[in-house]
């Protein structure tokens, strides 16, 4: 997880003025550890936090994140952004910061069923999955304002296609009864503004 943090007087507001002047692209481990350590400032100061994962395909400036979906489907990952923690109003210097992450992308998968075809029982028929193509208008990159109450990826949808080949599915000996995506073969889509138009098998 990467974290940016904005230190400002409690008399001022954070939000749109977020500037990563306290932490910048700070890598934080799953157990909450990071280095070098930071310490709470004086109690009249507020610290605002934004956080995101993964780092790949993401470029961040202050609280603005630009994300691009990888071209290769097996390299595509979800994008998670934490609900912003703004102006914590600390009463002491021992407060913990709890980050709750939201999935910002949609995951598209396929399950191909080919049961009951003639010749299935005596293996005289072979059903082979060559490829599945999803065609439509999709945003493949976009921007996230991480200080929004409900962050989302905003991008422009363009004509795009994503193709999965037979090796992206789990089945043996070219005989399909039920074939589903393998774990690294789901299509990750930016959900805003998509207009799916066609699936080819």
C-alpha positions in Angstrom: 0.0 0.0 0.0 1.2 3.5 -0.8 0.2 6.5 1.4 0.3 10.2 0.9 -0.4 12.5 3.9 -1.1 16.2 4.2 -0.1 18.2 7.3 -2.0 21.5 7.9 -3.3 23.6 10.8 -6.7 22.5 12.2 -8.0 26.0 11.5 -7.7 25.3 7.7 -9.4 22.7 5.6 -7.9 19.7 3.7 -9.8 18.2 0.9 -9.2 20.0 -2.4 -6.0 21.6 -0.9 -4.4 18.3 -0.2 -0.6 18.5 -0.6 1.6 15.5 0.2 3.9 17.4 2.5 4.0 14.9 5.4 4.2 11.6 3.5 4.8 11.1 -0.2 4.4 7.7 -1.9 5.2 6.1 1.4 5.1 2.3 1.2 3.3 0.7 4.2 3.4 -3.0 4.8 0.2 -5.1 5.5 1.0 -5.1 9.2 1.2 -1.3 9.2 4.9 -0.9 9.4 6.9 1.5 7.3 10.2 3.3 7.3 11.3 6.0 8.2 8.9 6.4 11.1 6.7 9.5 11.2 5.4 11.1 14.5 2.2 12.9 15.2 2.8 16.7 15.1 1.4 19.1 17.6 -2.3 18.7 18.5 -3.2 21.9 16.8 -2.2 20.3 13.5 -4.3 18.0 11.4 -3.0 15.2 9.1 -5.1 14.0 6.2 -4.4 10.6 4.5 -5.0 9.0 1.2 -3.9 5.5 0.2 -3.9 3.2 -2.8 -2.8 -0.2 -4.2 -1.2 -1.3 -6.5 1.7 0.9 -7.4 2.0 -0.5 -10.9 0.3 1.5 -13.7 -0.6 4.2 -11.2 0.9 7.7 -11.1 0.0 9.9 -8.1 0.5 13.6 -7.4 -0.8 14.8 -4.0 -4.4 13.2 -4.0 -4.8 12.8 -7.7 -4.2 9.3 -9.1 -3.9 8.5 -12.8 -4.4 4.8 -13.6 -4.0 2.8 -16.8 -5.3 -0.8 -17.2 -2.4 -3.0 -18.5 -2.6 -4.1 -22.1 -1.9 -7.8 -21.3 -4.8 -9.4 -19.5 -2.6 -11.6 -17.3 -0.9 -8.4 -16.1 -4.1 -6.6 -15.2 -4.8 -5.9 -11.5 -7.6 -4.3 -9.5 -7.3 -0.8 -8.2 -8.1 -0.2 -4.5 -8.3 3.3 -3.0 -9.0 3.9 0.7 -11.8 6.2 2.0 -9.9 9.4 2.7 -9.1 10.1 6.3 -9.4 13.9 6.5 -8.8 16.1 9.5 -8.7 13.4 12.2 -9.3 15.8 15.1 -6.9 13.9 17.3 -7.2 14.3 21.1 -3.8 12.8 21.7 -0.7 11.6 19.9 -1.6 7.9 20.0 -4.4 7.7 17.5 -4.4 4.9 14.9 -5.3 5.5 11.3 -7.6 2.8 9.9 -7.9 2.7 6.2 -10.9 1.0 4.5 -10.3 0.2 0.9 -12.8 0.0 -2.0 -12.4 -1.8 -5.3 -12.6 0.7 -8.2 -12.6 -1.7 -11.2 -15.0 -4.3 -12.4 -13.8 -7.8 -13.0 -15.1 -9.7 -16.0 -14.8 -13.4 -16.4 -16.4 -16.2 -18.5 -17.6 -19.7 -17.8 -17.9 -21.8 -20.9 -20.2 -24.9 -20.7 -20.2 -27.6 -23.4 -22.0 -30.5 -21.8 -24.4 -32.8 -23.6 -22.9 -32.4 -27.0 -23.1 -35.4 -29.4 -20.2 -37.7 -29.0 -19.2 -36.4 -25.6 -19.6 -39.8 -23.8 -17.5 -41.8 -26.3 -15.0 -39.0 -26.8 -15.6 -38.9 -30.6 -16.3 -35.1 -30.3 -13.7 -32.6 -29.3 -14.8 -29.1 -28.1 -11.9 -26.7 -28.1 -12.0 -23.2 -26.9 -9.8 -21.0 -29.1 -10.6 -17.5 -27.9 -13.2 -15.2 -26.4 -13.2 -11.5 -27.3 -15.1 -8.8 -25.5 -15.7 -5.8 -27.7 -17.2 -2.4 -26.8 -16.5 1.1 -25.6 -14.3 1.0 -22.5 -12.1 3.5 -20.6 -8.7 2.0 -20.3 -7.2 4.8 -18.3 -8.6 7.5 -16.0 -8.1 9.7 -13.0 -9.2 9.3 -9.3 -9.7 12.2 -6.9 -8.8 10.3 -3.7 -10.2 13.0 -1.4 -13.7 12.5 -2.7 -16.1 10.8 -0.3 -16.6 8.0 -2.8 -13.6 7.9 -5.1 -14.1 6.6 -8.6 -12.1 6.4 -11.8 -13.1 9.0 -14.4 -12.0 8.2 -17.9 -13.1 8.4 -21.6 -14.5 5.3 -23.2 -13.1 4.4 -26.6 -13.6 1.4 -28.9 -11.6 -1.4 -27.3 -11.4 -5.2 -27.4 -10.0 -7.7 -24.9 -9.2 -11.2 -26.0 -8.8 -14.3 -23.9 -7.2 -17.4 -25.5 -7.8 -21.0 -24.7 -4.9 -21.2 -22.3 -6.5 -18.5 -20.1 -9.2 -21.1 -19.1 -9.0 -24.2 -17.0 -9.7 -27.3 -19.0 -7.8 -30.4 -20.0 -7.3 -32.3 -23.3 -9.2 -29.8 -25.4 -12.5 -31.3 -24.1 -14.6 -28.6 -22.4 -17.3 -29.5 -20.0 -17.0 -26.4 -17.8 -14.1 -24.0 -18.5 -13.7 -20.9 -16.3 -11.0 -18.2 -16.2 -7.8 -19.0 -14.5 -6.9 -16.7 -11.6 -4.8 -14.3 -13.6 -7.1 -14.2 -16.7 -9.9 -11.9 -15.6 -10.5 -8.7 -17.6 -10.3 -5.6 -15.4 -12.5 -2.7 -16.5 -13.0 0.9 -15.4 -16.8 0.7 -14.7 -17.8 4.3 -15.5 -19.3 4.9 -18.9 -18.8 1.4 -20.5 -21.2 0.3 -23.2 -20.5 -3.4 -24.0 -21.6 -4.3 -27.5 -20.4 -7.8 -28.5 -18.9 -11.0 -27.2 -17.3 -13.4 -29.7 -16.5 -17.1 -28.8 
